[in-house]
Amino acid sequence: MPQWLLWARELQALAQSGLAFTQNPFDRERYESIRKIAADMMAVGSGAVMERVLDLLTGQHGYATPKVVVRAGVFDARGRILMVRERLDHDRWTLPGGWADVNLTPVENVIKEVREESGHTIRVIRLAAVWDRDRQGHPPGPFPCYTLFFLCELTGGVACTSIETSEIGWFGAADIPADLSVGRVLPEQIARMFVHARNADLPTDFD
């Protein structure tokens, strides 16, 4: 994680939380200036267009907290794991999942994501891992994020692509595709799901 991004994130969090609570118009102006500095740092560091970065940061409201993603390690009766090709990342492979939606529990979110992205229905067995995205080695992003990995079993449905996915496949531990969407899932995370699938008493992994 580049130091400039850590600093920019912290400035953005201070600005966002300050704007959420301050009633002082002069403080609001100061926090907006801090947010602008954060956007400038992100734009210079990443090569992105500053106005787009500022729009992204301005769209964040309330007390600043990490974002939440859910991922499903779905296994069939043959011990293979379910994967989908992600259209938004050049059709690279990933485990089904995405941003957690409001008004749904974590379990409801992961069930919904699997159904929407693959056409399959599942039963969630247990929470396998809670990993801080930054500490796992994913490419850096503008916001901190926690990913909840759930161990699941296939219960039904028919394989079906969606507006998000272009292909659905089942893979053994030795057959995981090389072209992974590493912004979403890493090889070692998939390998860890196989370990959890083989060991029912394994506790949840934490960073």
N, C-alpha and C positions, 0 to 999 in steps of 0.2 A: 504494500500500500504506500504510494508516494506521500511524502510529508505534506506537500502542498494541498493534497486532497483532504488529509486529516484536518489541517488548519481551516480549509474552506468549509468543510462540514460543520466544524465546531462554531465557526462564525455564523453559518446559516442557522444552526440550532439556537444560538443565543438570540439572533435577530427574530426568528420565528416565535420563540417562546416569549420574548420581550413584547413583541407586537400583540400577542394574544392577551396580555395582562395589563399593559400600561394604559393609563388614562391621560397621560401627559402628552400634549401635542409635540413638545420639543423632544421628548424621549422617542416618540414615534418616528420623528424625522431622523434621529440618530440610529435607531434600529434599521430603518430603511436604507440608510447609508451603509451600515454594516452588511446587510444583505446584498447590496450592490457590489461591495468589495468581494464577498464570497463568490458571487457570480463571475466577476472579473477573473478571480483566481482559477475557478473551474474552467472557464473558457480558454484562458491562456495555457493552462496545464494540459487540457485535452484537445485543443485545436477546434473546439466547437464554436458556433456563432454565439456571441455574448448575449444577444437579445433573446435567443431561444433558451439559454441557460437561465437567464433572469426570469423569463416567463415560467419556467419549470419551478424555480424556487418560490416565486410569488404565489404560485398555486397551492403552496403548503400552508395550512392554517392550524392554529391551536398549539398546544404544548408539543414540542418536537420529541418524537420517540422513534425507535427503529421500526421499519416496516416488516411485515410478516408474509412469508411465502410458504405454501404447503406443497409437498412432493409425495408421490405414492410409489412404494415398492410393491407392485402387484405380482404375485406368483400364481402360476397355474399348477395343475396336478402333476405336471412333468418337471416342476422345479424351475421353470423358465420365468424370466422377468419381462414385464410389459414395458415397451418403449414406443415413443411416437416421434415422427419427424416434425420439427418446429418450423413452420413457414416463415416466421419473422426472423429466423436465424439461418437463412439459406438452406432450409430443409435438413438441418443437422438433428441428430438423435438426442432425446432427453427422456427422463421419467415424466409421466403425466403430472401436471401441477401448475401453479401460478400464484398470483397475488391472492391473499385471503380477502374474501368479500365481507362487507358488513352484514349484520343480522344473521350470520351463519356461524355455527360452531366450527372449530378446526376440523372435526370429523366430517361434518356436513360439507365443508369446503372441499376436502380432498375427494369425497364421493362425487361431488358435482364436477370437479375438474376431470376425473377419470371418465365419467360418462360423456361429458362434452367433447373431450379430446380423442377418445378411442371408441366410444359406443358401448363399452363394457360396464357392467355393474359389479360392485365389489362389497366385501365385508372388511371393515377395518379391524385388525387384530390388536395392534398396540402401537404406541409411539416409539419409534426406533431411535430417533436422534433429534436433537435440537442444536443446530450448528450456526455460529456466527459466520455469515458469508465472507467477511473480510479475512477471517483467520483460517479459512479453508483453502485459500489460494485461487479463488475466482478472479476474473478481471475486475478491477475497481469500478464502482458505480457512484452516482452522486449522493446516494442515501445509504446509511447503515441498514442492515437487513438480517433478520433471523429466519432460518428455514427449518420447518418442522417436517421430518421424514416419517411417514407412517408405513408400517408393514401391513400388507393387505392380501386378501385372497380373492380370486376370481369367483363370482357367483353366477354370471350370465351375461346376456347381451350379445350383440353381433358387432364385429369389428367394422368401424365406420370412421372415415376421415371427417374433418370439419374445416371451418374457416381458419382455424389455428394450426391444423396438422395435415400433412400430405401423405402419410403412410403410418401404418401400425404394424408392430412386429413383436415376436417373442424370442428371447435370447437366453442361452445358457451362460454360465459364468465365464466360460472360455471363448465365447462368441460375441462379446460386446463390441458394437461398431466403433471404429476409430474416430469417425467424424462426429464427435459429441458437441452439443451446444454447451460449452464449458462455462458460459455465463449462468447456466441453469443447473448443471450437474457435472460432477467430476468422476473420473474412473474409479478412484478410491472410495467414493461415496456409494457408487453402485456395488462395488465389491463388498462393502460393509453391509449392504442390504441382504446379500446372499448369506453372509455370516449370521445375521439376525434370523433369517428364514430357517437356517439349520439349527439354531440354538434358541429354543422357546423361552428359556429362563434368563437370557441375556438382558441386563438392565439397559435402560435408555442411555445413549451416548450424549454427553454434553461437552461443549468447548471448555 
